[in-house]
Amino acid sequence: MGAIDAVGVSKRYRLDRKREVTALEGVDLEVGQNEFVALVGPSGCGKSTFLYMVGGFLEVSEGRILVNGAPVRGPGPDRGIVFQHFALFPWLTVRENIRFGALATPEIVDALIGKVGLRGFENHYPKMLSGGMQQRTALARALANDPKILLLDEPFGALDNQTRALMQELLLGIWEADRKTVLFVTHDIDEAIFMANRIAVMSARPGRIKATLAIDLPHPRHYTMKTAPEFSRYKAEITEQIRVESIKAVEMGAA
């Protein structure tokens, strides 16, 4: 049994009394203990919806999701989550944001501040921080309860390219050191290949797992790996998979 086991998972949204939309249908996915899995696919395929169901923020319409063998019945400290738009409290400092809702001791919070490179900014408010620093704060907050599983919904999507690359290396370094189970949603194929051990490609809506691909690249990983021939081969294969689904999504929208 994996850290995350999804079996026949579907999600439907009611639009009105007569209409509903199916976001996900029959999703089967296992994420192994300590594995780093990236979820990619065309826009609107249900990547974030699936992540939020694993996190316990949305209910499953059909099927089941187990986390470490137990059914998901809501959010819990065993799953840390990082959103794309930081989701920090503007009236709290960096230290206070990290400690909010966490069981972490002051010593653990101090260690996390150092781990994400925010030493000296503990008493700054979010408005005083760059986008990268805000997301470092959000990452530290997600780690504050020492969760077994880390869920990330396009966490670097709002950052500039240079900051995004640095955040990728930071998160990957944390994973290489702690080996938590990670489920990572992204639109960026390069990012998925660079960070993940395995990539799950989703189909156009209703989203299903179309294919999974193991990424056999060594650790620790360095940014120069993105120019390696094997990296390019992975990128070509995944790009084609997603391109086919993106065309289907456009055709469905035009129908």
Buried (B, 14 or more C-beta within 10 A) or exposed (E): EBBBBBEEBBBBEEEEEEEEEBBBBBBEBBBBBBBBBBBBBBEBBBBBBBBBBBBBBBEBBBBEBBBBEEEBEEEBEBBBBBBBBBEBEEEBBBBBBBBEEBEBEEEBBBEBBEBBBBEEBBEBBBEEBEBBBBBBBBBBBBBBBBBBBBBBBBBBBBBEEEBBBBBBBBBBEBBEEEEBBBBBBBBBBBBBBBBBBBBBBBBBBBBBBBEEBEBEBEEEBEEEBBEEEEBEEBBEBBBEBBEBBBEBBEEEEEE
